[in-house]
Amino acid sequence: SPYKYFPSDAEAKALIAPAFTEVADSSFNILKTKKPNVVVLVLESFVADLIHSMGGEKGITPHFEELISQGLFFDQIYSASDRSDKGIVGIFSGFPAQGPESIIKYIDKHENMPAIGQEFHNAGYKTSFYHGGQSEFYNFKSYMLAHGIDKVVDIMNFNPLLPRTSWGVYDHVVFERMIEDLDDVDQPFFSSIFTLVNHEPFELYDEYKFGKDNNVNKFKSTAYYTDQAIHEFLETAKTKDWYNNTLFVLVADHGHRLPTEKWDINRPQRFHIPLLFFGEPIKAEYRGKKINKIGNQTDLAKSLLNQLNLPTDRYRWSRDLFNSSFPEIAFYNSKDAFGVINKDEVISYDRVGNRINFNSNEQYPKGKADSLLNMAKAYYQEVYEDFMKY
């Protein structure tokens, strides 16, 4: 393990316990229906800096801004890591990143971990996953099939003559296929899609909204395209019989250095992502509401399952964002460093050089800073222990 900081698991677990202390029966329910359809949109590199209300430039994602005004939005969520393979596991399994390792690469390991598709499948939902690229990439297909997903649609299910990027079929085409398929699926259903156009080399067959003279403008253009594709998907969905009973969840797989190019890998802004709940099943009093609790991408699993009264006991690393006693703390991880965030401080630690490489608040009391860093060290020590045990 690259994270062996404490002599025993008991000591490490004691240090991280405050981050997972929730008062039972303190959750609020945002849904007016007990068994809605659920559609999860995993958005490639859809970092907070693309969204004006999260501090980004105005006009890149105008439709997402409209959705924020109509849904329930968490604006202080941080991704598990900086890569898609770890983001997928963070979202669907509620499992944090493992630094230099990636559990999805090991089929014999990821088969033993939980994922929310299993809970939906066991509850009688029809389940599916859509991706315009090769779903064998990073074992996404085997991961989905091993975790309760009945149907995987990927590049092999599309006409090879369709226009595509170097990663695969354009997202709007996959959204169209998803809509067609859901029309023929018995309700309730659980479906997810992982977009791909907003990824290097940022290719579009049509107009680049912000030009293509450099990667920043190309990235903004593919994000604008993604925003438009989401809008068209939801507008079409609104014409379907199943729409009124469907909860949509929109979340990024991870953050990105673009479009600002000013956040190093040790900065929390690099991992800052949107999390939005949208759709008719949401109670009127929660629509247009923003919640600024600090939380993790990994907290989506337990939060979503609790809303539907589905089992959450296997999701040790996930917390309920809808619990009023939710401890406001988040963790982020790259190959060689990890960070921890609370309302008063951010600390990033270089595990290779064994030193703090970023500290947001020099006035933060040293004792509290040491405790916060020890919590982060214990967190990743225990995460890696779980990775090795799977």
N, C-alpha and C positions, 0 to 999 in steps of 0.2 A: 504493500500500500504506500502511495506517495503522501499520505495524510496521517501518519502515525505520530500524533502529538501527545497523547495521553496514555498512561500505562494500562488502563482497563476500559472496557466498554461501559461499565457502570459509571465511571467518572465522566466519560463523554456524554452519555445519555442524560446524566444529571445536569450537565451544562446546557444542553439544548432543550431541556424540558420547558423552560419559560416560553419558548417560541411556539410551543404546541399546546399550551394550556388554554382550554376553552371551557366555558361554563355550559353544562348540558342544558338543553331546552331554552337556549338563548338565541336561537336562529329565527329569522323572519322569512316568510314564504312570499315570493313575488308572483306566484302563478295562480290563476283562477281556474285551472283545470288540472286534474290529477294525473292524466296520462297523455300528455301532448306528444306529437311527433317532435323529434329533435334533429336539427341539421347544424353541424359544426363546420364552419368555414375557416380553414387554416391558411393564413395569408402569408405567402413568401416575403420575408424581409420587410414587412409592413410596420416599420419602426415609428415610434411616436413623433419623430421629427418630420414625418410626412403629413401630420395632421395639425391644422392651424390651432385648434383649441387645446392642443397638447404642447404648444410652443413652436410648431412648424410654420412653414411658409404658407400663406393663404393661396388657395386655388389648386393645390395638387390633388386633394381628395375631397372635392365639394360634396359628393353624394354621401360619403362617410360622415361628414359633418351633419347632414340631414338626418341620418340614422341615429346619431348621438342624441339629437334633439327629440327623438321619438322612442328611444330605448332606455335601458338602464346601463350606465357606462361606468366602468372602473378606470380611473385615469392615473393610478399610481401602481401599475403592475409591471413586474420585471421578469424577463425570460430566464429560463434555467441556464442557458448558455448562448453561444454565438453561432450555432450550427443547426441545420434542419434535423439531423439524425437524433440530436439530443432534445430538440424542441418537440418532436413528435412524441417521444417517450414522456417528456415533461407534461404535455397536454393530456394524452390518453391514459397514461399510467400514473400520473402524479409523482413521477420519480425524478429526483434532481440529477444534474449532470455529474459525470464522474471524472472530470479533468481530462487526463490523457487518454482515457478509455471511453468506449461507447457501447453500452450493453446491447443495443439493437444489432450490432455486428455478430453477436454470439447467439445463434438460434437456440442452443440448449439452455442458455441463460434466460433470454427474453420470453421463452415459452413458459417459464415458471413464475413470471411476475404477473400482477393483475393489470387489467386495462378495462376501461369503462364499457367497451363493446360487449364484454362478457356479461356485464350486469344488465344491459339492455336486451341482449339475446335471451338471457335466462328469464327476463320479465315478459317475453313474448313479442318483442319488437322484431321487425324485419330490418336487417342491418346491411349496410353497404359503404364502400369507400371508393372515391374517384380521384384520379390523378392523370394528367395528360402525358406524363413521362413514363419511364420504365419503372414499374412498381417494385421490381427486384432490387432497384438501387437502395443501398443500405438496408436490405431485407425488409422494406416496408410491407411488401406483399405477405411474406411469411408471418410478420408481426401481426398484421390485421387478421389473417386467416386463423392464427393461433389464439386470437382474442375475441372470438364471437362474431366476427364479420363474415356474413354469408357470401357476399358478392364483392369482388374487386374489379373495377373497370380502369384500364390504363391504356397506354398508347397502342397496344395490340388490338384493342377493340374499336379502333377508328380507321377510316379509309386512309391508306398510305399516301394518297394523292392530295389530302388536305394540307393547306399551308401550315407550317410548323416552325418553331424555333429549334435551336440546337438541343434544347432540353425536351421538346415534345410538342404535343398538340396545344394550340392556343386555349387559354382558360375559358374564353367565352363559348367555345365549341364544347368544352367539357361540361360547362354549366348547362348548355342546351340539352346535352345527352342526359344529364342528371335529372332535369325537369321531366323529360320524356319518360324516363324509367320510373320516377316517383309517381307518375300518373297511374302506373299499372301495379303499384305495390300496395298490398293490404296495410291498413293502418292498425296500430301505430308503427312508425318506422324511425330508425336511427340511421342517419346517413352523414357522411363527412366528405369533404373535398379538400385537397391540398393544391393550391395554385402554384404556378411555376414561372410565369412571364417576368415577374419582378425579380429576376436573378441575373447575375452576370451571364452572358454579355449584353443583357438588356435589349433584346431584339424585338422589333415590331415590323409587321408586314405593311403597316399603314403609317399614317402621319405620326411623327414624334411631336407631341404637344409643346414640349419645351426645347425642341431641337435635339440634335445628336452630335454636337461638336465635342462633347466631353462626357465622361461617365456620370457626372452629377446630373446633367440635363437628360441623359438617357435614362437614368434611374428615376428621375422625377416623371419622365414620360411613361415608363412602364408602370409606375405606381398609379398614374392618372388612368392608364388603360385598365388596371386592376379595379380601380374604383368604379369605372364605367361598367365593367363586366359584372361586378357585384350588383350594381344598380339595375342593370337589365335583367339579371337573374331574379332579383326580388320583385321587380315589376311584373315579370311573367308569372312568378309564383303566386302573386296576388290574384290572378285570374283562375286559380285552381281550387277545387273543392277542399283540398287538404290544407290550404294556407291558413285558415282561421284557427286551426288546431296545431300549428307548428311554431315551435320555439327555435329561433336562429341564434347561434353563438358565433361571434366573429373574434378571432384572436390571431396574432402573428406567431410564426414559428420561432422567430428570434429578432433581435434588433440588427442594426447595420451601421457601418462607419459613415455611409452616405445618408442623406444628401449634404450634411454639413461638413463632414471630414474634419471635425474638430474634437471628437471624443476618442481618446485612446482606449485600448481594450480594458484598462483598469477602471474606467469611469462608468458610473451607473447609467448615464444617459445612453450609453452604447447598448444597453439591455432593456431600455424603457419601451414598452409595447402597449397597444390598446387591448381592452377586453370589453366586448359589448354584447349584451343580451337584448334581443329584438324580437318582436312578434306579437300577435294578437293574444296569446295566452298570458301575457304579462298584465298584471293588475294595473288599472288606470293610474293609481297614485304613484307607481314606480316609473312610469314612462316620462322620459325627459329628465330623469334624476341622475346626478353624478355622485359617485362615491369615491372619495379620495383616500381610502385606506391603502396603506402600503402592503402589497402582497405579491405573491409569486404566480407565475404561469402554472406551476405545479398545483396550485390551490383550486384550479378549475375543476379537477376531477371530483373531489369531495363536495365542492359547492354545488355542482350540477346534480350529482347523484342525490344529495340531501333534499334538493328541491323536489325530486320525484319519488322520494321515500324508497330509494334503492340502496342496497348494501354498500357501506363505505369502510367496513372494518379492516379491509386488506390494504387500504391506502394510507399507510403510516406517515408518509411524507407530505400528504395533502391536508389542507385546512379549509374550514368553511368560511368563505368571505361574507356569507350572510349571517354569521354569528356575531352578535353585538359585542361579545367579549374577545373577538379576534385579536391576537397579538400582532401589532403592526411592525413587522420586520420582514425583510426579504434578503435572499441570497442570490449571487450570480457567480458564474464559473466559466473560465476559459481553460485552455490546455495547461497553462503554466501559472495561473493566478486565480484567486477567488475573492469575492467581496461580500460585504454585509451592509444592510441599509436599515436605519430606523429614522424616526422623525427629526432627530437632532444630529445625526452623524452618519457618515459613510466611510468605511475602511476597506481598502483593497490590499491583499497580501500576495506577494510574489513567493510562491512555494518553492521555486527553484533557488532563488537567492536568499530565501528565508528573511524577508524584510517587508515592511510596510511600503507599498509603492504609491499609495494615494490615501490622503486623509482630508476630508472635506471641512472639518471644524477643528482648528488648532486650539480653540478655547474649551473643547470638550474635556471634562475631567479625566485625568489619566486612568484612574481606577475604573471608571465606567468604560473607557475605550479598551482597556485590557480585557474586561469582562466580555465586551461585544466581540472582540477578535477571538477570544477563546471559544465563544459560542460558535463562531464560524468555523474555527478549526475542528471543533468537536462534531459539528454538523457534517462536514465533508469526510471526517474520519469514519463516522457511522454510515454515511451513504456508500463509501467505498467498501466497507465491511459487508453491507448488504449486496453490493455488486458481486463481490467474490463468493458469497454464499449461494446466490441464485444458480 
